[in-house]
Amino acid sequence: MSSESGSGGGKRGLFDDLAGMAGGAFSVLAGARNEAEAMVRAQVEAMVRRLDLVKREDLDAALEVARRAREQAEALEARVAALEARLGPAEPAVPDTLDPGLATDGG
């Protein structure tokens, strides 16, 4: 029985060695994967810069600025309409296209 337990110990050592090698291989593969992801990410970012594309965050920020500007324009339009209603009918606008120096008095 002692020879069987000795050979079982050898198998156990072999399995421990294989498990250690597999663990090392997995950590090497994980490192290679992380490195490959970083390289791909850098290439994609360089391509985005070359194509003049915008990031989603920048687009969202620009859309938010446009939304606020539109709301402000609508509010100002409502204020102008209220002021015009309070003032009464407006006089017809005179076109400002004539240059006073060119106007003649017929003579």
PyMOL commands that place a pseudoatom at each C-alpha (Angstrom):
pseudoatom trace, name=CA, resn=MET, resi=1, chain=A, elem=C, hetatm=0, pos=[0.000, 0.000, 0.000]
pseudoatom trace, name=CA, resn=SER, resi=2, chain=A, elem=C, hetatm=0, pos=[2.830, 2.332, 0.628]
pseudoatom trace, name=CA, resn=SER, resi=3, chain=A, elem=C, hetatm=0, pos=[3.956, 2.061, -2.999]
pseudoatom trace, name=CA, resn=GLU, resi=4, chain=A, elem=C, hetatm=0, pos=[0.428, 2.968, -4.194]
pseudoatom trace, name=CA, resn=SER, resi=5, chain=A, elem=C, hetatm=0, pos=[0.298, 6.014, -1.943]
pseudoatom trace, name=CA, resn=GLY, resi=6, chain=A, elem=C, hetatm=0, pos=[3.719, 7.016, -3.233]
pseudoatom trace, name=CA, resn=SER, resi=7, chain=A, elem=C, hetatm=0, pos=[2.573, 6.793, -6.829]
pseudoatom trace, name=CA, resn=GLY, resi=8, chain=A, elem=C, hetatm=0, pos=[-0.630, 8.658, -5.918]
pseudoatom trace, name=CA, resn=GLY, resi=9, chain=A, elem=C, hetatm=0, pos=[1.534, 11.388, -4.441]
pseudoatom trace, name=CA, resn=GLY, resi=10, chain=A, elem=C, hetatm=0, pos=[3.432, 11.556, -7.718]
pseudoatom trace, name=CA, resn=LYS, resi=11, chain=A, elem=C, hetatm=0, pos=[0.185, 11.927, -9.625]
pseudoatom trace, name=CA, resn=ARG, resi=12, chain=A, elem=C, hetatm=0, pos=[-0.928, 14.605, -7.217]
pseudoatom trace, name=CA, resn=GLY, resi=13, chain=A, elem=C, hetatm=0, pos=[2.347, 16.467, -7.764]
pseudoatom trace, name=CA, resn=LEU, resi=14, chain=A, elem=C, hetatm=0, pos=[1.915, 16.142, -11.515]
pseudoatom trace, name=CA, resn=PHE, resi=15, chain=A, elem=C, hetatm=0, pos=[-1.630, 17.521, -11.305]
pseudoatom trace, name=CA, resn=ASP, resi=16, chain=A, elem=C, hetatm=0, pos=[-0.430, 20.353, -9.081]
pseudoatom trace, name=CA, resn=ASP, resi=17, chain=A, elem=C, hetatm=0, pos=[2.256, 21.167, -11.630]
pseudoatom trace, name=CA, resn=LEU, resi=18, chain=A, elem=C, hetatm=0, pos=[-0.262, 21.056, -14.487]
pseudoatom trace, name=CA, resn=ALA, resi=19, chain=A, elem=C, hetatm=0, pos=[-2.674, 23.252, -12.525]
pseudoatom trace, name=CA, resn=GLY, resi=20, chain=A, elem=C, hetatm=0, pos=[0.124, 25.729, -11.850]
pseudoatom trace, name=CA, resn=MET, resi=21, chain=A, elem=C, hetatm=0, pos=[1.084, 25.793, -15.515]
pseudoatom trace, name=CA, resn=ALA, resi=22, chain=A, elem=C, hetatm=0, pos=[-2.553, 26.229, -16.564]
pseudoatom trace, name=CA, resn=GLY, resi=23, chain=A, elem=C, hetatm=0, pos=[-2.962, 29.090, -14.088]
pseudoatom trace, name=CA, resn=GLY, resi=24, chain=A, elem=C, hetatm=0, pos=[0.151, 30.758, -15.442]
pseudoatom trace, name=CA, resn=ALA, resi=25, chain=A, elem=C, hetatm=0, pos=[-1.055, 30.289, -19.009]
pseudoatom trace, name=CA, resn=PHE, resi=26, chain=A, elem=C, hetatm=0, pos=[-4.424, 31.819, -18.137]
pseudoatom trace, name=CA, resn=SER, resi=27, chain=A, elem=C, hetatm=0, pos=[-2.790, 34.854, -16.566]
pseudoatom trace, name=CA, resn=VAL, resi=28, chain=A, elem=C, hetatm=0, pos=[-0.561, 35.273, -19.641]
pseudoatom trace, name=CA, resn=LEU, resi=29, chain=A, elem=C, hetatm=0, pos=[-3.631, 35.005, -21.898]
pseudoatom trace, name=CA, resn=ALA, resi=30, chain=A, elem=C, hetatm=0, pos=[-5.523, 37.543, -19.761]
pseudoatom trace, name=CA, resn=GLY, resi=31, chain=A, elem=C, hetatm=0, pos=[-2.596, 39.942, -20.003]
pseudoatom trace, name=CA, resn=ALA, resi=32, chain=A, elem=C, hetatm=0, pos=[-2.399, 39.448, -23.769]
pseudoatom trace, name=CA, resn=ARG, resi=33, chain=A, elem=C, hetatm=0, pos=[-6.147, 40.046, -24.034]
pseudoatom trace, name=CA, resn=ASN, resi=34, chain=A, elem=C, hetatm=0, pos=[-5.899, 43.298, -22.057]
pseudoatom trace, name=CA, resn=GLU, resi=35, chain=A, elem=C, hetatm=0, pos=[-2.984, 44.413, -24.214]
pseudoatom trace, name=CA, resn=ALA, resi=36, chain=A, elem=C, hetatm=0, pos=[-4.870, 43.591, -27.422]
pseudoatom trace, name=CA, resn=GLU, resi=37, chain=A, elem=C, hetatm=0, pos=[-7.952, 45.485, -26.197]
pseudoatom trace, name=CA, resn=ALA, resi=38, chain=A, elem=C, hetatm=0, pos=[-5.824, 48.533, -25.396]
pseudoatom trace, name=CA, resn=MET, resi=39, chain=A, elem=C, hetatm=0, pos=[-4.221, 48.426, -28.867]
pseudoatom trace, name=CA, resn=VAL, resi=40, chain=A, elem=C, hetatm=0, pos=[-7.607, 48.106, -30.599]
pseudoatom trace, name=CA, resn=ARG, resi=41, chain=A, elem=C, hetatm=0, pos=[-9.035, 50.942, -28.500]
pseudoatom trace, name=CA, resn=ALA, resi=42, chain=A, elem=C, hetatm=0, pos=[-6.089, 53.174, -29.443]
pseudoatom trace, name=CA, resn=GLN, resi=43, chain=A, elem=C, hetatm=0, pos=[-6.531, 52.342, -33.139]
pseudoatom trace, name=CA, resn=VAL, resi=44, chain=A, elem=C, hetatm=0, pos=[-10.270, 53.069, -33.014]
pseudoatom trace, name=CA, resn=GLU, resi=45, chain=A, elem=C, hetatm=0, pos=[-9.701, 56.384, -31.243]
pseudoatom trace, name=CA, resn=ALA, resi=46, chain=A, elem=C, hetatm=0, pos=[-7.111, 57.353, -33.876]
pseudoatom trace, name=CA, resn=MET, resi=47, chain=A, elem=C, hetatm=0, pos=[-9.569, 56.449, -36.647]
pseudoatom trace, name=CA, resn=VAL, resi=48, chain=A, elem=C, hetatm=0, pos=[-12.316, 58.500, -34.985]
pseudoatom trace, name=CA, resn=ARG, resi=49, chain=A, elem=C, hetatm=0, pos=[-9.984, 61.502, -34.847]
pseudoatom trace, name=CA, resn=ARG, resi=50, chain=A, elem=C, hetatm=0, pos=[-9.060, 61.082, -38.530]
pseudoatom trace, name=CA, resn=LEU, resi=51, chain=A, elem=C, hetatm=0, pos=[-12.704, 60.788, -39.596]
pseudoatom trace, name=CA, resn=ASP, resi=52, chain=A, elem=C, hetatm=0, pos=[-13.624, 63.862, -37.542]
pseudoatom trace, name=CA, resn=LEU, resi=53, chain=A, elem=C, hetatm=0, pos=[-16.330, 61.973, -35.649]
pseudoatom trace, name=CA, resn=VAL, resi=54, chain=A, elem=C, hetatm=0, pos=[-17.652, 63.225, -32.329]
pseudoatom trace, name=CA, resn=LYS, resi=55, chain=A, elem=C, hetatm=0, pos=[-18.010, 61.276, -29.134]
pseudoatom trace, name=CA, resn=ARG, resi=56, chain=A, elem=C, hetatm=0, pos=[-21.494, 60.532, -27.850]
pseudoatom trace, name=CA, resn=GLU, resi=57, chain=A, elem=C, hetatm=0, pos=[-20.904, 62.695, -24.771]
pseudoatom trace, name=CA, resn=ASP, resi=58, chain=A, elem=C, hetatm=0, pos=[-19.974, 65.683, -26.949]
pseudoatom trace, name=CA, resn=LEU, resi=59, chain=A, elem=C, hetatm=0, pos=[-23.041, 65.163, -29.130]
pseudoatom trace, name=CA, resn=ASP, resi=60, chain=A, elem=C, hetatm=0, pos=[-25.299, 64.937, -26.084]
pseudoatom trace, name=CA, resn=ALA, resi=61, chain=A, elem=C, hetatm=0, pos=[-23.795, 68.146, -24.685]
pseudoatom trace, name=CA, resn=ALA, resi=62, chain=A, elem=C, hetatm=0, pos=[-24.333, 69.988, -27.990]
pseudoatom trace, name=CA, resn=LEU, resi=63, chain=A, elem=C, hetatm=0, pos=[-27.919, 68.744, -28.186]
pseudoatom trace, name=CA, resn=GLU, resi=64, chain=A, elem=C, hetatm=0, pos=[-28.534, 69.968, -24.641]
pseudoatom trace, name=CA, resn=VAL, resi=65, chain=A, elem=C, hetatm=0, pos=[-27.158, 73.429, -25.502]
pseudoatom trace, name=CA, resn=ALA, resi=66, chain=A, elem=C, hetatm=0, pos=[-29.414, 73.547, -28.584]
pseudoatom trace, name=CA, resn=ARG, resi=67, chain=A, elem=C, hetatm=0, pos=[-32.433, 72.482, -26.515]
pseudoatom trace, name=CA, resn=ARG, resi=68, chain=A, elem=C, hetatm=0, pos=[-31.796, 75.249, -23.970]
pseudoatom trace, name=CA, resn=ALA, resi=69, chain=A, elem=C, hetatm=0, pos=[-31.302, 77.831, -26.728]
pseudoatom trace, name=CA, resn=ARG, resi=70, chain=A, elem=C, hetatm=0, pos=[-34.577, 76.777, -28.350]
pseudoatom trace, name=CA, resn=GLU, resi=71, chain=A, elem=C, hetatm=0, pos=[-36.400, 77.070, -25.008]
pseudoatom trace, name=CA, resn=GLN, resi=72, chain=A, elem=C, hetatm=0, pos=[-34.927, 80.528, -24.446]
pseudoatom trace, name=CA, resn=ALA, resi=73, chain=A, elem=C, hetatm=0, pos=[-35.915, 81.638, -27.970]
pseudoatom trace, name=CA, resn=GLU, resi=74, chain=A, elem=C, hetatm=0, pos=[-39.472, 80.409, -27.401]
pseudoatom trace, name=CA, resn=ALA, resi=75, chain=A, elem=C, hetatm=0, pos=[-39.651, 82.236, -24.062]
pseudoatom trace, name=CA, resn=LEU, resi=76, chain=A, elem=C, hetatm=0, pos=[-38.348, 85.445, -25.638]
pseudoatom trace, name=CA, resn=GLU, resi=77, chain=A, elem=C, hetatm=0, pos=[-40.826, 85.093, -28.491]
pseudoatom trace, name=CA, resn=ALA, resi=78, chain=A, elem=C, hetatm=0, pos=[-43.656, 84.807, -25.972]
pseudoatom trace, name=CA, resn=ARG, resi=79, chain=A, elem=C, hetatm=0, pos=[-42.382, 87.891, -24.096]
pseudoatom trace, name=CA, resn=VAL, resi=80, chain=A, elem=C, hetatm=0, pos=[-42.179, 89.923, -27.311]
pseudoatom trace, name=CA, resn=ALA, resi=81, chain=A, elem=C, hetatm=0, pos=[-45.704, 88.851, -28.269]
pseudoatom trace, name=CA, resn=ALA, resi=82, chain=A, elem=C, hetatm=0, pos=[-46.992, 89.863, -24.827]
pseudoatom trace, name=CA, resn=LEU, resi=83, chain=A, elem=C, hetatm=0, pos=[-45.250, 93.249, -25.036]
pseudoatom trace, name=CA, resn=GLU, resi=84, chain=A, elem=C, hetatm=0, pos=[-46.578, 93.851, -28.541]
pseudoatom trace, name=CA, resn=ALA, resi=85, chain=A, elem=C, hetatm=0, pos=[-50.086, 92.996, -27.387]
pseudoatom trace, name=CA, resn=ARG, resi=86, chain=A, elem=C, hetatm=0, pos=[-49.747, 95.481, -24.540]
pseudoatom trace, name=CA, resn=LEU, resi=87, chain=A, elem=C, hetatm=0, pos=[-48.482, 98.235, -26.856]
pseudoatom trace, name=CA, resn=GLY, resi=88, chain=A, elem=C, hetatm=0, pos=[-51.235, 97.799, -29.399]
pseudoatom trace, name=CA, resn=PRO, resi=89, chain=A, elem=C, hetatm=0, pos=[-50.964, 97.549, -33.165]
pseudoatom trace, name=CA, resn=ALA, resi=90, chain=A, elem=C, hetatm=0, pos=[-47.526, 98.222, -34.510]
pseudoatom trace, name=CA, resn=GLU, resi=91, chain=A, elem=C, hetatm=0, pos=[-46.786, 100.859, -37.136]
pseudoatom trace, name=CA, resn=PRO, resi=92, chain=A, elem=C, hetatm=0, pos=[-45.799, 99.475, -40.520]
pseudoatom trace, name=CA, resn=ALA, resi=93, chain=A, elem=C, hetatm=0, pos=[-42.073, 99.050, -40.755]
pseudoatom trace, name=CA, resn=VAL, resi=94, chain=A, elem=C, hetatm=0, pos=[-40.298, 101.414, -43.162]
pseudoatom trace, name=CA, resn=PRO, resi=95, chain=A, elem=C, hetatm=0, pos=[-37.628, 99.655, -45.185]
pseudoatom trace, name=CA, resn=ASP, resi=96, chain=A, elem=C, hetatm=0, pos=[-34.187, 100.859, -44.207]
pseudoatom trace, name=CA, resn=THR, resi=97, chain=A, elem=C, hetatm=0, pos=[-32.780, 100.300, -47.674]
pseudoatom trace, name=CA, resn=LEU, resi=98, chain=A, elem=C, hetatm=0, pos=[-32.586, 103.930, -48.838]
pseudoatom trace, name=CA, resn=ASP, resi=99, chain=A, elem=C, hetatm=0, pos=[-29.367, 105.788, -48.233]
pseudoatom trace, name=CA, resn=PRO, resi=100, chain=A, elem=C, hetatm=0, pos=[-30.198, 109.308, -46.942]
pseudoatom trace, name=CA, resn=GLY, resi=101, chain=A, elem=C, hetatm=0, pos=[-27.395, 110.749, -49.092]
pseudoatom trace, name=CA, resn=LEU, resi=102, chain=A, elem=C, hetatm=0, pos=[-29.033, 109.410, -52.261]
pseudoatom trace, name=CA, resn=ALA, resi=103, chain=A, elem=C, hetatm=0, pos=[-32.494, 110.809, -51.563]
pseudoatom trace, name=CA, resn=THR, resi=104, chain=A, elem=C, hetatm=0, pos=[-33.438, 113.860, -53.643]
pseudoatom trace, name=CA, resn=ASP, resi=105, chain=A, elem=C, hetatm=0, pos=[-36.144, 116.442, -53.187]
pseudoatom trace, name=CA, resn=GLY, resi=106, chain=A, elem=C, hetatm=0, pos=[-36.991, 116.542, -56.870]
pseudoatom trace, name=CA, resn=GLY, resi=107, chain=A, elem=C, hetatm=0, pos=[-34.833, 119.421, -57.741]
for i in range(1, 107): cmd.bond("trace and resi %d" % i, "trace and resi %d" % (i + 1))
show_as sticks, trace
zoom trace
